[in-house]
Amino acid sequence: MSKIEARGIVKSFGNLTVLRSVDFCAEAAEVVSIVGASGAGKSTLLQILGSLSDPDQGQVLIDGVDIFSLSSNQLADFRNQKIGFVFQFHHLLPEFTALENVMIPGMIAKKSRAALQARAEALLAEMGLADRMTHKPSELSGGEQQRVAIARALINEPAVLFADEPSGNLDSKTKAEIHQLFFDLRDRYGLTIVLVTHDRELAQMSDRQLEMRDGQFI
């Protein structure tokens, strides 16, 4: 079975149909990029695949689990433990240090604080931020903030990682480093990664590139 499988996804907002019976799958340790013009439905699909939004019709299975058949509490637990998210705008909490930001999803999962801190420190070191752990987001560059966000997404050892325009507001050098980082993480952890991006270079690095137009893959 595919790591992620979606069947017949339909989503409308009022009279506007954004997704038109979309099917999607991604295999274990595959990196899939979804490209297309603004308004094509890419981010809406990503939010549904990641359980952040409900479809009007259709089914999403992650690791064989029909996620929208779960209760709200079960789904919240599943999302916390199995799914990692990286967004264009990092959504780091400004009052916490890099280390504390990375630890938050693990604290929600009620993991041992000592084990959690050790893993968070190891992830930040892996991201090249060993000397930035006690810095708050305002003291970090955009690229450093995005690396903290990626470490946070990995803290609970998810099976899948969803990234929405992960390099959208970075300079070209930092962008290239972040792009390569996703593939290094895939190789190291066996992650299945789904990327929504306008960046053709990132899309072309992926194992598969899918294009959306008017709420469908073409």
N, C-alpha and C positions, 0 to 999 in steps of 0.2 A: 504494500500500500504506500502511496505517496505520503510524504511528510505533511504536505498541505494539499487539500483537495477542496475545490469549491464547485458547486453545481447549480446552474440556473439562477444566478444572483440577479435580482431585480431591486432597484432602489429609485424611488421618486421623492422629490421635494415639491409638494403642491402639484401643479400641472406639469412640472418638468421631470421627465424620466431621465435619470443620470446614468443608470446601469441597465442594460437590456439583455437579460438572461445570459449572464457572463459565466463561462466555465474557466477554471484555472487549476493548475497543479504545479507543485514543485517537489522534486525528489530530495531525499536526504543529502545534505552537504552540497546542494546546488545553489548557485547564485543566479537569480532571475531579475532582470531589470524590466520595468514597465515604463514606456515612454509615450509621448503624445502631447498635443497642444494643451494649453490651459483650458479647463472645462471639459476635457475628454472623459473624466470619470476616474482618473488614476488614484487620486488620494482618497476618494470615497470608497473605491474597492479595497485599498490598503487598510482603511479603518474597519471595514467589515471583516476582512481576512484576519485582522488582529483583534477582533471582538470589541472594538471601541464603538461600533455602530451596528445596529441590527438591520438586516436586509428586509425588504417587504416580502420577498419570496426567495427561496433557495436554501442551500445547506453548505456549511463549512465544516470540514473535518481536519483536525490537527492531531497528528500522532494517533489517528483512528478514532478520535473523540469528536462526536457531533456537538460542537461548542454551544450552539444555540438551543440545544435540548437541556442544557444545565440550568439549575436555579441561579439566581443572581449572585448568591454567595459562592456557589460552586464555580461559577464562571470567573468571579473575582480571584478566587484561589488559583484556578487554572491559569489565568492570565499572568498572575504574579510569578508562578513557578515555571511556566513553559514558554512564555513569550517575552521577548525583549523589544523595546522600541527606541528608535533614534529619530529625532525630528530636526528640521532645519534650524529652528530656534530652540535652544538646548533645554529650556524649562528646568534649569538648575535653581534650587532654592537659595536666594541671595544671602540669607543669614547664616548658612552652613558652609563649612569648609568643603573642599573637593572630596576629602575622605568621607565626611559625613553624608554628603550627597550620594556617593556611591553606595553607602551602607543602607540607605533608607529602604529600598525594596526588600532587603533581607531582614530588616527589623520588622517590617510589616508581616513577613512570613514567620516571625518569631524564631529566628535562628539564633544560635549561640553568639553572643556579642564578640567574644574573643575570636571564634572561628571566622566570624563575619569580617572583623577588622583585619585579620590576617589575609583573607582573600581579597578584600578591597585594596589593601596595601600592595599585594602582588599584582593585581590588575592595573593599578595606577603606575606601578613600576614598569609593567609590560607596555604601557602606553607612553613611556618616556617621561612620566610625571613624578618620579620618585622624590624630587626636591620641591614639589608644588602641592603636596597633599594637604598642608595646613592653610593654603591660600583660599580665600573666598572667590566666587565667580568674578566679581568686579576687578580682582587682581590678576585675572588670567586673560590671555589672548583668545580670540574666537576659536582658533584651532585647538587650543588647550581646553577650552570649555567643551568643545565637541568630543574630545578624547575622554573627558570626565563623563560625559553623557553616554558614551559607548561603554565605558567601564561599568557605569550604573546599570545599563541594559544587560550586562553579562553576569551581574553579581549572583543571581539565583540559578546560573547554569541553564539557560533556556534551551529549548530544542530549536526554536526558530527566532529569527531577528528580522523585524520590519524597519525599514529606514525610508523616511519621506524627505526628499531633497536634502540628504545629509551633508552635502558640500555646497549648498546653494549660495551661501554668503561668505565663502572663504576665498582668500587670494589663491592664485594658480599653484604656487609651490605647496601651500598647506593642503589645497584640494587634492593634489596628486598623492600626498602622503596619506590622507584620509582614505582615498580610493584604495590604495594598496593595502591599507590596514584591514579593510573588510575581507580581502582575499586571504590575508595572513591568518585572520581569525577563523575563517571557514576551514582552512587547512589544519589549524591547530585544534579546534574544538568540534569539527564536524557539523558546524551550524548550517542550517538551511536559511538563506538570506533572500529577502524580497525587497528590492529597491525601487522606489518611484523617483525618477530623475529627469531633468531636462538636459543633463550633461551627457552628450553623445559619447564622449571618451569613456566615462564610467560605464555606460550601457554596453559599449563594444567590448569592454573587459569581461563582461558577464558570460556565464555559460549559455544563457539564452536571453534574447531581447524580444520583448513583446510590445507591439504598438497598439494603443487605444485610439479610437476615433468615434465620437458620438455614442459613448457608452458601450462600445463593443471592441473586441480585439479584431484587428484586420490582418 
